Amino acid sequence: MTEKNKKGKDGEEEAASFLTSKGYSVVETNFRYQHCEIDLVVKKNGWLIFVEVKMRTGTAFGPPEIFVTRQQRRNIRWAARHYLFSKGWQGNVRFDVIAILRSDLNNEITHFEDAFH
């Protein structure tokens, strides 16, 4: 596993732990459909939530959440449609972003609910 992949996996595990501590239940990790991937699929209060995790070690180029590109959002929506169809989900759905700013002292986690449609 490359260092970049390990950092990404660590960030996703940290995000899953954060969400679990807030009462969410993790349904699936790294769901793939064709060339698209959803980092986390979680549930809470009757909602199915697709989560993109972005982690950075600095803000020189901006905060982590701005790195969710238009194409990524499109790909996540595409994979989510397939997921919903394959599971027969008829309830509420939203798309969240977890931004992790990693430093030597601590990690700052910000949860953006309903970040895009």
PDB file as gemmi writes it, atoms N, CA and C in Angstrom:
CRYST1    1.000    1.000    1.000  90.00  90.00  90.00 P 1                      
ATOM      1  N   MET A   1       0.850  -1.177   0.000  1.00  0.00           N  
ATOM      2  CA  MET A   1       0.000   0.000   0.000  1.00  0.00           C  
ATOM      3  C   MET A   1       0.894   1.238   0.000  1.00  0.00           C  
ATOM      4  N   THR A   2       0.583   2.178  -0.884  1.00  0.00           N  
ATOM      5  CA  THR A   2       1.383   3.394  -0.948  1.00  0.00           C  
ATOM      6  C   THR A   2       1.110   4.271   0.278  1.00  0.00           C  
ATOM      7  N   GLU A   3       2.010   5.192   0.534  1.00  0.00           N  
ATOM      8  CA  GLU A   3       1.851   6.102   1.674  1.00  0.00           C  
ATOM      9  C   GLU A   3       0.584   6.934   1.526  1.00  0.00           C  
ATOM     10  N   LYS A   4       0.287   7.373   0.292  1.00  0.00           N  
ATOM     11  CA  LYS A   4      -0.925   8.159   0.048  1.00  0.00           C  
ATOM     12  C   LYS A   4      -2.173   7.334   0.362  1.00  0.00           C  
ATOM     13  N   ASN A   5      -2.188   6.072  -0.089  1.00  0.00           N  
ATOM     14  CA  ASN A   5      -3.330   5.207   0.191  1.00  0.00           C  
ATOM     15  C   ASN A   5      -3.487   4.947   1.680  1.00  0.00           C  
ATOM     16  N   LYS A   6      -2.362   4.768   2.388  1.00  0.00           N  
ATOM     17  CA  LYS A   6      -2.420   4.527   3.832  1.00  0.00           C  
ATOM     18  C   LYS A   6      -2.992   5.748   4.554  1.00  0.00           C  
ATOM     19  N   LYS A   7      -2.553   6.938   4.159  1.00  0.00           N  
ATOM     20  CA  LYS A   7      -3.081   8.158   4.774  1.00  0.00           C  
ATOM     21  C   LYS A   7      -4.578   8.295   4.507  1.00  0.00           C  
ATOM     22  N   GLY A   8      -4.983   7.973   3.277  1.00  0.00           N  
ATOM     23  CA  GLY A   8      -6.407   8.046   2.940  1.00  0.00           C  
ATOM     24  C   GLY A   8      -7.227   7.073   3.765  1.00  0.00           C  
ATOM     25  N   LYS A   9      -6.725   5.850   3.911  1.00  0.00           N  
ATOM     26  CA  LYS A   9      -7.419   4.839   4.712  1.00  0.00           C  
ATOM     27  C   LYS A   9      -7.474   5.265   6.176  1.00  0.00           C  
ATOM     28  N   ASP A  10      -6.373   5.821   6.693  1.00  0.00           N  
ATOM     29  CA  ASP A  10      -6.358   6.320   8.072  1.00  0.00           C  
ATOM     30  C   ASP A  10      -7.406   7.417   8.260  1.00  0.00           C  
ATOM     31  N   GLY A  11      -7.501   8.326   7.291  1.00  0.00           N  
ATOM     32  CA  GLY A  11      -8.490   9.399   7.368  1.00  0.00           C  
ATOM     33  C   GLY A  11      -9.909   8.869   7.359  1.00  0.00           C  
ATOM     34  N   GLU A  12     -10.161   7.872   6.528  1.00  0.00           N  
ATOM     35  CA  GLU A  12     -11.499   7.282   6.465  1.00  0.00           C  
ATOM     36  C   GLU A  12     -11.847   6.565   7.769  1.00  0.00           C  
ATOM     37  N   GLU A  13     -10.870   5.882   8.353  1.00  0.00           N  
ATOM     38  CA  GLU A  13     -11.104   5.214   9.637  1.00  0.00           C  
ATOM     39  C   GLU A  13     -11.368   6.238  10.738  1.00  0.00           C  
ATOM     40  N   GLU A  14     -10.628   7.335  10.715  1.00  0.00           N  
ATOM     41  CA  GLU A  14     -10.839   8.400  11.695  1.00  0.00           C  
ATOM     42  C   GLU A  14     -12.224   9.026  11.532  1.00  0.00           C  
ATOM     43  N   ALA A  15     -12.637   9.245  10.287  1.00  0.00           N  
ATOM     44  CA  ALA A  15     -13.960   9.805  10.021  1.00  0.00           C  
ATOM     45  C   ALA A  15     -15.055   8.847  10.481  1.00  0.00           C  
ATOM     46  N   ALA A  16     -14.878   7.556  10.226  1.00  0.00           N  
ATOM     47  CA  ALA A  16     -15.863   6.557  10.654  1.00  0.00           C  
ATOM     48  C   ALA A  16     -15.978   6.534  12.171  1.00  0.00           C  
ATOM     49  N   SER A  17     -14.851   6.607  12.852  1.00  0.00           N  
ATOM     50  CA  SER A  17     -14.851   6.631  14.319  1.00  0.00           C  
ATOM     51  C   SER A  17     -15.550   7.886  14.840  1.00  0.00           C  
ATOM     52  N   PHE A  18     -15.266   9.026  14.216  1.00  0.00           N  
ATOM     53  CA  PHE A  18     -15.901  10.293  14.588  1.00  0.00           C  
ATOM     54  C   PHE A  18     -17.418  10.198  14.436  1.00  0.00           C  
ATOM     55  N   LEU A  19     -17.866   9.682  13.286  1.00  0.00           N  
ATOM     56  CA  LEU A  19     -19.300   9.581  13.038  1.00  0.00           C  
ATOM     57  C   LEU A  19     -19.962   8.596  13.997  1.00  0.00           C  
ATOM     58  N   THR A  20     -19.293   7.487  14.268  1.00  0.00           N  
ATOM     59  CA  THR A  20     -19.828   6.505  15.217  1.00  0.00           C  
ATOM     60  C   THR A  20     -20.015   7.137  16.591  1.00  0.00           C  
ATOM     61  N   SER A  21     -19.066   7.968  16.994  1.00  0.00           N  
ATOM     62  CA  SER A  21     -19.171   8.636  18.303  1.00  0.00           C  
ATOM     63  C   SER A  21     -20.332   9.627  18.338  1.00  0.00           C  
ATOM     64  N   LYS A  22     -20.799  10.059  17.170  1.00  0.00           N  
ATOM     65  CA  LYS A  22     -21.935  10.990  17.069  1.00  0.00           C  
ATOM     66  C   LYS A  22     -23.263  10.271  16.829  1.00  0.00           C  
ATOM     67  N   GLY A  23     -23.260   8.935  16.941  1.00  0.00           N  
ATOM     68  CA  GLY A  23     -24.500   8.181  16.823  1.00  0.00           C  
ATOM     69  C   GLY A  23     -24.812   7.623  15.444  1.00  0.00           C  
ATOM     70  N   TYR A  24     -23.907   7.784  14.503  1.00  0.00           N  
ATOM     71  CA  TYR A  24     -24.107   7.223  13.169  1.00  0.00           C  
ATOM     72  C   TYR A  24     -23.678   5.755  13.191  1.00  0.00           C  
ATOM     73  N   SER A  25     -24.263   4.960  12.320  1.00  0.00           N  
ATOM     74  CA  SER A  25     -23.796   3.580  12.163  1.00  0.00           C  
ATOM     75  C   SER A  25     -23.223   3.433  10.754  1.00  0.00           C  
ATOM     76  N   VAL A  26     -22.048   2.848  10.681  1.00  0.00           N  
ATOM     77  CA  VAL A  26     -21.381   2.656   9.399  1.00  0.00           C  
ATOM     78  C   VAL A  26     -21.994   1.438   8.705  1.00  0.00           C  
ATOM     79  N   VAL A  27     -22.478   1.651   7.505  1.00  0.00           N  
ATOM     80  CA  VAL A  27     -23.111   0.591   6.720  1.00  0.00           C  
ATOM     81  C   VAL A  27     -22.095  -0.039   5.771  1.00  0.00           C  
ATOM     82  N   GLU A  28     -21.264   0.802   5.180  1.00  0.00           N  
ATOM     83  CA  GLU A  28     -20.313   0.310   4.187  1.00  0.00           C  
ATOM     84  C   GLU A  28     -19.143   1.289   4.077  1.00  0.00           C  
ATOM     85  N   THR A  29     -17.975   0.740   3.757  1.00  0.00           N  
ATOM     86  CA  THR A  29     -16.801   1.572   3.506  1.00  0.00           C  
ATOM     87  C   THR A  29     -16.298   1.283   2.100  1.00  0.00           C  
ATOM     88  N   ASN A  30     -15.803   2.307   1.464  1.00  0.00           N  
ATOM     89  CA  ASN A  30     -15.207   2.210   0.130  1.00  0.00           C  
ATOM     90  C   ASN A  30     -16.096   1.470  -0.867  1.00  0.00           C  
ATOM     91  N   PHE A  31     -17.342   1.905  -0.949  1.00  0.00           N  
ATOM     92  CA  PHE A  31     -18.262   1.328  -1.929  1.00  0.00           C  
ATOM     93  C   PHE A  31     -17.837   1.784  -3.321  1.00  0.00           C  
ATOM     94  N   ARG A  32     -17.690   0.821  -4.224  1.00  0.00           N  
ATOM     95  CA  ARG A  32     -17.264   1.131  -5.589  1.00  0.00           C  
ATOM     96  C   ARG A  32     -18.335   0.721  -6.592  1.00  0.00           C  
ATOM     97  N   TYR A  33     -18.544   1.583  -7.557  1.00  0.00           N  
ATOM     98  CA  TYR A  33     -19.371   1.264  -8.707  1.00  0.00           C  
ATOM     99  C   TYR A  33     -18.664   1.810  -9.939  1.00  0.00           C  
ATOM    100  N   GLN A  34     -18.297   0.917 -10.836  1.00  0.00           N  
ATOM    101  CA  GLN A  34     -17.497   1.256 -12.006  1.00  0.00           C  
ATOM    102  C   GLN A  34     -16.238   1.987 -11.553  1.00  0.00           C  
ATOM    103  N   HIS A  35     -16.011   3.196 -11.999  1.00  0.00           N  
ATOM    104  CA  HIS A  35     -14.800   3.938 -11.619  1.00  0.00           C  
ATOM    105  C   HIS A  35     -15.042   4.893 -10.440  1.00  0.00           C  
ATOM    106  N   CYS A  36     -16.220   4.825  -9.846  1.00  0.00           N  
ATOM    107  CA  CYS A  36     -16.596   5.756  -8.777  1.00  0.00           C  
ATOM    108  C   CYS A  36     -16.492   5.082  -7.413  1.00  0.00           C  
ATOM    109  N   GLU A  37     -16.150   5.879  -6.405  1.00  0.00           N  
ATOM    110  CA  GLU A  37     -16.039   5.349  -5.053  1.00  0.00           C  
ATOM    111  C   GLU A  37     -16.689   6.299  -4.058  1.00  0.00           C  
ATOM    112  N   ILE A  38     -17.370   5.702  -3.084  1.00  0.00           N  
ATOM    113  CA  ILE A  38     -17.915   6.452  -1.953  1.00  0.00           C  
ATOM    114  C   ILE A  38     -17.156   5.990  -0.732  1.00  0.00           C  
ATOM    115  N   ASP A  39     -16.543   6.947  -0.008  1.00  0.00           N  
ATOM    116  CA  ASP A  39     -15.697   6.590   1.131  1.00  0.00           C  
ATOM    117  C   ASP A  39     -16.474   5.870   2.223  1.00  0.00           C  
ATOM    118  N   LEU A  40     -17.591   6.465   2.652  1.00  0.00           N  
ATOM    119  CA  LEU A  40     -18.394   5.876   3.728  1.00  0.00           C  
ATOM    120  C   LEU A  40     -19.876   5.985   3.396  1.00  0.00           C  
ATOM    121  N   VAL A  41     -20.605   4.947   3.753  1.00  0.00           N  
ATOM    122  CA  VAL A  41     -22.067   4.993   3.713  1.00  0.00           C  
ATOM    123  C   VAL A  41     -22.506   4.760   5.156  1.00  0.00           C  
ATOM    124  N   VAL A  42     -23.243   5.720   5.716  1.00  0.00           N  
ATOM    125  CA  VAL A  42     -23.657   5.642   7.114  1.00  0.00           C  
ATOM    126  C   VAL A  42     -25.159   5.882   7.227  1.00  0.00           C  
ATOM    127  N   LYS A  43     -25.712   5.519   8.386  1.00  0.00           N  
ATOM    128  CA  LYS A  43     -27.126   5.755   8.667  1.00  0.00           C  
ATOM    129  C   LYS A  43     -27.272   6.466  10.000  1.00  0.00           C  
ATOM    130  N   LYS A  44     -28.313   7.303  10.064  1.00  0.00           N  
ATOM    131  CA  LYS A  44     -28.690   7.922  11.336  1.00  0.00           C  
ATOM    132  C   LYS A  44     -30.100   8.484  11.200  1.00  0.00           C  
ATOM    133  N   ASN A  45     -30.938   8.172  12.172  1.00  0.00           N  
ATOM    134  CA  ASN A  45     -32.300   8.718  12.237  1.00  0.00           C  
ATOM    135  C   ASN A  45     -33.071   8.568  10.920  1.00  0.00           C  
ATOM    136  N   GLY A  46     -32.976   7.399  10.305  1.00  0.00           N  
ATOM    137  CA  GLY A  46     -33.726   7.145   9.088  1.00  0.00           C  
ATOM    138  C   GLY A  46     -33.122   7.723   7.822  1.00  0.00           C  
ATOM    139  N   TRP A  47     -31.947   8.288   7.923  1.00  0.00           N  
ATOM    140  CA  TRP A  47     -31.257   8.851   6.765  1.00  0.00           C  
ATOM    141  C   TRP A  47     -30.135   7.913   6.342  1.00  0.00           C  
ATOM    142  N   LEU A  48     -29.941   7.784   5.044  1.00  0.00           N  
ATOM    143  CA  LEU A  48     -28.785   7.109   4.479  1.00  0.00           C  
ATOM    144  C   LEU A  48     -27.875   8.215   3.968  1.00  0.00           C  
ATOM    145  N   ILE A  49     -26.632   8.214   4.421  1.00  0.00           N  
ATOM    146  CA  ILE A  49     -25.738   9.333   4.146  1.00  0.00           C  
ATOM    147  C   ILE A  49     -24.477   8.830   3.462  1.00  0.00           C  
ATOM    148  N   PHE A  50     -24.167   9.451   2.338  1.00  0.00           N  
ATOM    149  CA  PHE A  50     -22.956   9.142   1.586  1.00  0.00           C  
ATOM    150  C   PHE A  50     -21.914  10.187   1.968  1.00  0.00           C  
ATOM    151  N   VAL A  51     -20.752   9.726   2.420  1.00  0.00           N  
ATOM    152  CA  VAL A  51     -19.756  10.628   2.995  1.00  0.00           C  
ATOM    153  C   VAL A  51     -18.459  10.587   2.184  1.00  0.00           C  
ATOM    154  N   GLU A  52     -17.988  11.756   1.795  1.00  0.00           N  
ATOM    155  CA  GLU A  52     -16.675  11.922   1.192  1.00  0.00           C  
ATOM    156  C   GLU A  52     -15.739  12.451   2.263  1.00  0.00           C  
ATOM    157  N   VAL A  53     -14.573  11.827   2.399  1.00  0.00           N  
ATOM    158  CA  VAL A  53     -13.591  12.223   3.412  1.00  0.00           C  
ATOM    159  C   VAL A  53     -12.421  12.883   2.706  1.00  0.00           C  
ATOM    160  N   LYS A  54     -12.053  14.067   3.181  1.00  0.00           N  
ATOM    161  CA  LYS A  54     -10.891  14.777   2.657  1.00  0.00           C  
ATOM    162  C   LYS A  54      -9.962  15.104   3.815  1.00  0.00           C  
ATOM    163  N   MET A  55      -8.696  14.743   3.652  1.00  0.00           N  
ATOM    164  CA  MET A  55      -7.716  14.999   4.699  1.00  0.00           C  
ATOM    165  C   MET A  55      -6.526  15.744   4.096  1.00  0.00           C  
ATOM    166  N   ARG A  56      -6.054  16.726   4.815  1.00  0.00           N  
ATOM    167  CA  ARG A  56      -4.888  17.502   4.412  1.00  0.00           C  
ATOM    168  C   ARG A  56      -4.029  17.769   5.650  1.00  0.00           C  
ATOM    169  N   THR A  57      -2.753  18.084   5.391  1.00  0.00           N  
ATOM    170  CA  THR A  57      -1.842  18.397   6.496  1.00  0.00           C  
ATOM    171  C   THR A  57      -1.597  19.892   6.620  1.00  0.00           C  
ATOM    172  N   GLY A  58      -2.172  20.660   5.740  1.00  0.00           N  
ATOM    173  CA  GLY A  58      -2.015  22.114   5.805  1.00  0.00           C  
ATOM    174  C   GLY A  58      -3.079  22.789   4.974  1.00  0.00           C  
ATOM    175  N   THR A  59      -3.141  24.117   5.104  1.00  0.00           N  
ATOM    176  CA  THR A  59      -4.161  24.883   4.379  1.00  0.00           C  
ATOM    177  C   THR A  59      -3.547  25.852   3.372  1.00  0.00           C  
ATOM    178  N   ALA A  60      -2.304  25.607   2.973  1.00  0.00           N  
ATOM    179  CA  ALA A  60      -1.644  26.511   2.032  1.00  0.00           C  
ATOM    180  C   ALA A  60      -2.448  26.661   0.743  1.00  0.00           C  
ATOM    181  N   PHE A  61      -3.117  25.602   0.324  1.00  0.00           N  
ATOM    182  CA  PHE A  61      -3.907  25.642  -0.902  1.00  0.00           C  
ATOM    183  C   PHE A  61      -5.405  25.688  -0.610  1.00  0.00           C  
ATOM    184  N   GLY A  62      -5.765  25.834   0.654  1.00  0.00           N  
ATOM    185  CA  GLY A  62      -7.162  25.896   1.053  1.00  0.00           C  
ATOM    186  C   GLY A  62      -7.512  24.767   1.998  1.00  0.00           C  
ATOM    187  N   PRO A  63      -8.681  24.858   2.623  1.00  0.00           N  
ATOM    188  CA  PRO A  63      -9.102  23.809   3.568  1.00  0.00           C  
ATOM    189  C   PRO A  63      -9.461  22.522   2.824  1.00  0.00           C  
ATOM    190  N   PRO A  64      -9.436  21.395   3.518  1.00  0.00           N  
ATOM    191  CA  PRO A  64      -9.668  20.105   2.861  1.00  0.00           C  
ATOM    192  C   PRO A  64     -10.975  20.021   2.079  1.00  0.00           C  
ATOM    193  N   GLU A  65     -12.028  20.599   2.607  1.00  0.00           N  
ATOM    194  CA  GLU A  65     -13.350  20.431   1.991  1.00  0.00           C  
ATOM    195  C   GLU A  65     -13.456  21.031   0.589  1.00  0.00           C  
ATOM    196  N   ILE A  66     -12.617  21.998   0.252  1.00  0.00           N  
ATOM    197  CA  ILE A  66     -12.723  22.586  -1.090  1.00  0.00           C  
ATOM    198  C   ILE A  66     -12.139  21.668  -2.168  1.00  0.00           C  
ATOM    199  N   PHE A  67     -11.507  20.583  -1.752  1.00  0.00           N  
ATOM    200  CA  PHE A  67     -10.923  19.652  -2.712  1.00  0.00           C  
ATOM    201  C   PHE A  67     -11.912  18.582  -3.184  1.00  0.00           C  
ATOM    202  N   VAL A  68     -13.172  18.703  -2.794  1.00  0.00           N  
ATOM    203  CA  VAL A  68     -14.216  17.848  -3.359  1.00  0.00           C  
ATOM    204  C   VAL A  68     -14.641  18.532  -4.651  1.00  0.00           C  
ATOM    205  N   THR A  69     -14.142  18.016  -5.758  1.00  0.00           N  
ATOM    206  CA  THR A  69     -14.358  18.662  -7.049  1.00  0.00           C  
ATOM    207  C   THR A  69     -15.749  18.389  -7.601  1.00  0.00           C  
ATOM    208  N   ARG A  70     -16.108  19.148  -8.602  1.00  0.00           N  
ATOM    209  CA  ARG A  70     -17.393  18.960  -9.283  1.00  0.00           C  
ATOM    210  C   ARG A  70     -17.474  17.538  -9.847  1.00  0.00           C  
ATOM    211  N   GLN A  71     -16.383  17.064 -10.443  1.00  0.00           N  
ATOM    212  CA  GLN A  71     -16.367  15.713 -11.005  1.00  0.00           C  
ATOM    213  C   GLN A  71     -16.526  14.663  -9.909  1.00  0.00           C  
ATOM    214  N   GLN A  72     -15.887  14.868  -8.768  1.00  0.00           N  
ATOM    215  CA  GLN A  72     -16.045  13.929  -7.651  1.00  0.00           C  
ATOM    216  C   GLN A  72     -17.488  13.893  -7.178  1.00  0.00           C  
ATOM    217  N   ARG A  73     -18.099  15.048  -7.040  1.00  0.00           N  
ATOM    218  CA  ARG A  73     -19.507  15.098  -6.623  1.00  0.00           C  
ATOM    219  C   ARG A  73     -20.378  14.339  -7.617  1.00  0.00           C  
ATOM    220  N   ARG A  74     -20.114  14.537  -8.895  1.00  0.00           N  
ATOM    221  CA  ARG A  74     -20.867  13.842  -9.940  1.00  0.00           C  
ATOM    222  C   ARG A  74     -20.672  12.326  -9.812  1.00  0.00           C  
ATOM    223  N   ASN A  75     -19.435  11.897  -9.612  1.00  0.00           N  
ATOM    224  CA  ASN A  75     -19.146  10.473  -9.471  1.00  0.00           C  
ATOM    225  C   ASN A  75     -19.806   9.877  -8.225  1.00  0.00           C  
ATOM    226  N   ILE A  76     -19.779  10.610  -7.140  1.00  0.00           N  
ATOM    227  CA  ILE A  76     -20.405  10.134  -5.897  1.00  0.00           C  
ATOM    228  C   ILE A  76     -21.911  10.000  -6.095  1.00  0.00           C  
ATOM    229  N   ARG A  77     -22.529  10.978  -6.728  1.00  0.00           N  
ATOM    230  CA  ARG A  77     -23.974  10.893  -7.000  1.00  0.00           C  
ATOM    231  C   ARG A  77     -24.291   9.687  -7.894  1.00  0.00           C  
ATOM    232  N   TRP A  78     -23.449   9.449  -8.897  1.00  0.00           N  
ATOM    233  CA  TRP A  78     -23.642   8.328  -9.808  1.00  0.00           C  
ATOM    234  C   TRP A  78     -23.571   7.000  -9.042  1.00  0.00           C  
ATOM    235  N   ALA A  79     -22.548   6.823  -8.225  1.00  0.00           N  
ATOM    236  CA  ALA A  79     -22.400   5.598  -7.437  1.00  0.00           C  
ATOM    237  C   ALA A  79     -23.532   5.473  -6.423  1.00  0.00           C  
ATOM    238  N   ALA A  80     -23.945   6.587  -5.855  1.00  0.00           N  
ATOM    239  CA  ALA A  80     -25.039   6.566  -4.870  1.00  0.00           C  
ATOM    240  C   ALA A  80     -26.340   6.099  -5.520  1.00  0.00           C  
ATOM    241  N   ARG A  81     -26.620   6.551  -6.724  1.00  0.00           N  
ATOM    242  CA  ARG A  81     -27.828   6.098  -7.429  1.00  0.00           C  
ATOM    243  C   ARG A  81     -27.808   4.583  -7.598  1.00  0.00           C  
ATOM    244  N   HIS A  82     -26.662   4.064  -7.982  1.00  0.00           N  
ATOM    245  CA  HIS A  82     -26.542   2.617  -8.136  1.00  0.00           C  
ATOM    246  C   HIS A  82     -26.733   1.919  -6.784  1.00  0.00           C  
ATOM    247  N   TYR A  83     -26.126   2.452  -5.740  1.00  0.00           N  
ATOM    248  CA  TYR A  83     -26.251   1.869  -4.404  1.00  0.00           C  
ATOM    249  C   TYR A  83     -27.717   1.841  -3.969  1.00  0.00           C  
ATOM    250  N   LEU A  84     -28.399   2.959  -4.121  1.00  0.00           N  
ATOM    251  CA  LEU A  84     -29.804   3.060  -3.719  1.00  0.00           C  
ATOM    252  C   LEU A  84     -30.668   2.060  -4.481  1.00  0.00           C  
ATOM    253  N   PHE A  85     -30.430   1.948  -5.766  1.00  0.00           N  
ATOM    254  CA  PHE A  85     -31.191   1.015  -6.585  1.00  0.00           C  
ATOM    255  C   PHE A  85     -30.912  -0.432  -6.159  1.00  0.00           C  
ATOM    256  N   SER A  86     -29.637  -0.756  -5.956  1.00  0.00           N  
ATOM    257  CA  SER A  86     -29.267  -2.138  -5.616  1.00  0.00           C  
ATOM    258  C   SER A  86     -29.780  -2.548  -4.239  1.00  0.00           C  
ATOM    259  N   LYS A  87     -29.927  -1.598  -3.338  1.00  0.00           N  
ATOM    260  CA  LYS A  87     -30.407  -1.892  -1.981  1.00  0.00           C  
ATOM    261  C   LYS A  87     -31.910  -1.679  -1.823  1.00  0.00           C  
ATOM    262  N   GLY A  88     -32.536  -1.058  -2.818  1.00  0.00           N  
ATOM    263  CA  GLY A  88     -33.966  -0.787  -2.735  1.00  0.00           C  
ATOM    264  C   GLY A  88     -34.309   0.266  -1.687  1.00  0.00           C  
ATOM    265  N   TRP A  89     -33.384   1.160  -1.402  1.00  0.00           N  
ATOM    266  CA  TRP A  89     -33.593   2.198  -0.384  1.00  0.00           C  
ATOM    267  C   TRP A  89     -34.636   3.197  -0.852  1.00  0.00           C  
ATOM    268  N   GLN A  90     -35.630   3.467  -0.015  1.00  0.00           N  
ATOM    269  CA  GLN A  90     -36.702   4.398  -0.349  1.00  0.00           C  
ATOM    270  C   GLN A  90     -36.749   5.598   0.595  1.00  0.00           C  
ATOM    271  N   GLY A  91     -35.816   5.676   1.543  1.00  0.00           N  
ATOM    272  CA  GLY A  91     -35.856   6.732   2.554  1.00  0.00           C  
ATOM    273  C   GLY A  91     -35.074   7.970   2.166  1.00  0.00           C  
ATOM    274  N   ASN A  92     -34.807   8.788   3.162  1.00  0.00           N  
ATOM    275  CA  ASN A  92     -34.078  10.038   2.985  1.00  0.00           C  
ATOM    276  C   ASN A  92     -32.610   9.774   2.690  1.00  0.00           C  
ATOM    277  N   VAL A  93     -32.023  10.663   1.869  1.00  0.00           N  
ATOM    278  CA  VAL A  93     -30.629  10.541   1.455  1.00  0.00           C  
ATOM    279  C   VAL A  93     -29.980  11.915   1.507  1.00  0.00           C  
ATOM    280  N   ARG A  94     -28.705  11.936   1.878  1.00  0.00           N  
ATOM    281  CA  ARG A  94     -27.940  13.187   1.772  1.00  0.00           C  
ATOM    282  C   ARG A  94     -26.473  12.869   1.555  1.00  0.00           C  
ATOM    283  N   PHE A  95     -25.725  13.912   1.204  1.00  0.00           N  
ATOM    284  CA  PHE A  95     -24.303  13.791   0.926  1.00  0.00           C  
ATOM    285  C   PHE A  95     -23.548  14.707   1.883  1.00  0.00           C  
ATOM    286  N   ASP A  96     -22.649  14.124   2.671  1.00  0.00           N  
ATOM    287  CA  ASP A  96     -21.863  14.870   3.645  1.00  0.00           C  
ATOM    288  C   ASP A  96     -20.385  14.845   3.263  1.00  0.00           C  
ATOM    289  N   VAL A  97     -19.643  15.785   3.833  1.00  0.00           N  
ATOM    290  CA  VAL A  97     -18.192  15.813   3.687  1.00  0.00           C  
ATOM    291  C   VAL A  97     -17.588  15.882   5.079  1.00  0.00           C  
ATOM    292  N   ILE A  98     -16.586  15.053   5.316  1.00  0.00           N  
ATOM    293  CA  ILE A  98     -15.782  15.135   6.539  1.00  0.00           C  
ATOM    294  C   ILE A  98     -14.421  15.670   6.125  1.00  0.00           C  
ATOM    295  N   ALA A  99     -14.040  16.817   6.690  1.00  0.00           N  
ATOM    296  CA  ALA A  99     -12.740  17.428   6.418  1.00  0.00           C  
ATOM    297  C   ALA A  99     -11.852  17.215   7.636  1.00  0.00           C  
ATOM    298  N   ILE A 100     -10.665  16.669   7.402  1.00  0.00           N  
ATOM    299  CA  ILE A 100      -9.720  16.418   8.481  1.00  0.00           C  
ATOM    300  C   ILE A 100      -8.459  17.213   8.192  1.00  0.00           C  
ATOM    301  N   LEU A 101      -8.126  18.097   9.114  1.00  0.00           N  
ATOM    302  CA  LEU A 101      -6.895  18.869   9.018  1.00  0.00           C  
ATOM    303  C   LEU A 101      -5.924  18.269  10.026  1.00  0.00           C  
ATOM    304  N   ARG A 102      -4.926  17.586   9.518  1.00  0.00           N  
ATOM    305  CA  ARG A 102      -3.995  16.833  10.359  1.00  0.00           C  
ATOM    306  C   ARG A 102      -2.790  17.699  10.708  1.00  0.00           C  
ATOM    307  N   SER A 103      -2.408  17.659  11.981  1.00  0.00           N  
ATOM    308  CA  SER A 103      -1.196  18.352  12.421  1.00  0.00           C  
ATOM    309  C   SER A 103      -0.464  17.456  13.411  1.00  0.00           C  
ATOM    310  N   ASP A 104       0.718  17.889  13.837  1.00  0.00           N  
ATOM    311  CA  ASP A 104       1.500  17.104  14.791  1.00  0.00           C  
ATOM    312  C   ASP A 104       0.816  17.006  16.141  1.00  0.00           C  
ATOM    313  N   LEU A 105       0.088  18.047  16.528  1.00  0.00           N  
ATOM    314  CA  LEU A 105      -0.524  18.084  17.856  1.00  0.00           C  
ATOM    315  C   LEU A 105      -1.867  17.370  17.908  1.00  0.00           C  
ATOM    316  N   ASN A 106      -2.706  17.613  16.929  1.00  0.00           N  
ATOM    317  CA  ASN A 106      -4.031  16.987  16.921  1.00  0.00           C  
ATOM    318  C   ASN A 106      -4.636  17.069  15.524  1.00  0.00           C  
ATOM    319  N   ASN A 107      -5.759  16.412  15.347  1.00  0.00           N  
ATOM    320  CA  ASN A 107      -6.485  16.473  14.085  1.00  0.00           C  
ATOM    321  C   ASN A 107      -7.779  17.234  14.303  1.00  0.00           C  
ATOM    322  N   GLU A 108      -8.030  18.186  13.440  1.00  0.00           N  
ATOM    323  CA  GLU A 108      -9.267  18.959  13.502  1.00  0.00           C  
ATOM    324  C   GLU A 108     -10.241  18.368  12.494  1.00  0.00           C  
ATOM    325  N   ILE A 109     -11.391  17.906  12.983  1.00  0.00           N  
ATOM    326  CA  ILE A 109     -12.391  17.282  12.124  1.00  0.00           C  
ATOM    327  C   ILE A 109     -13.601  18.204  12.027  1.00  0.00           C  
ATOM    328  N   THR A 110     -14.017  18.465  10.787  1.00  0.00           N  
ATOM    329  CA  THR A 110     -15.211  19.265  10.549  1.00  0.00           C  
ATOM    330  C   THR A 110     -16.171  18.441   9.716  1.00  0.00           C  
ATOM    331  N   HIS A 111     -17.424  18.391  10.161  1.00  0.00           N  
ATOM    332  CA  HIS A 111     -18.455  17.611   9.492  1.00  0.00           C  
ATOM    333  C   HIS A 111     -19.407  18.577   8.787  1.00  0.00           C  
ATOM    334  N   PHE A 112     -19.468  18.484   7.468  1.00  0.00           N  
ATOM    335  CA  PHE A 112     -20.377  19.302   6.677  1.00  0.00           C  
ATOM    336  C   PHE A 112     -21.560  18.437   6.273  1.00  0.00           C  
ATOM    337  N   GLU A 113     -22.688  18.645   6.941  1.00  0.00           N  
ATOM    338  CA  GLU A 113     -23.896  17.895   6.614  1.00  0.00           C  
ATOM    339  C   GLU A 113     -24.551  18.499   5.372  1.00  0.00           C  
ATOM    340  N   ASP A 114     -25.124  17.634   4.544  1.00  0.00           N  
ATOM    341  CA  ASP A 114     -25.824  18.060   3.346  1.00  0.00           C  
ATOM    342  C   ASP A 114     -24.937  19.005   2.522  1.00  0.00           C  
ATOM    343  N   ALA A 115     -23.702  18.576   2.282  1.00  0.00           N  
ATOM    344  CA  ALA A 115     -22.698  19.426   1.651  1.00  0.00           C  
ATOM    345  C   ALA A 115     -22.962  19.690   0.173  1.00  0.00           C  
ATOM    346  N   PHE A 116     -23.617  18.754  -0.478  1.00  0.00           N  
ATOM    347  CA  PHE A 116     -23.978  18.948  -1.890  1.00  0.00           C  
ATOM    348  C   PHE A 116     -25.170  18.063  -2.215  1.00  0.00           C  
ATOM    349  N   HIS A 117     -25.773  18.324  -3.376  1.00  0.00           N  
ATOM    350  CA  HIS A 117     -26.975  17.571  -3.792  1.00  0.00           C  
ATOM    351  C   HIS A 117     -26.719  16.812  -5.068  1.00  0.00           C  
TER     352      HIS A 117                                                      
END                                                                             
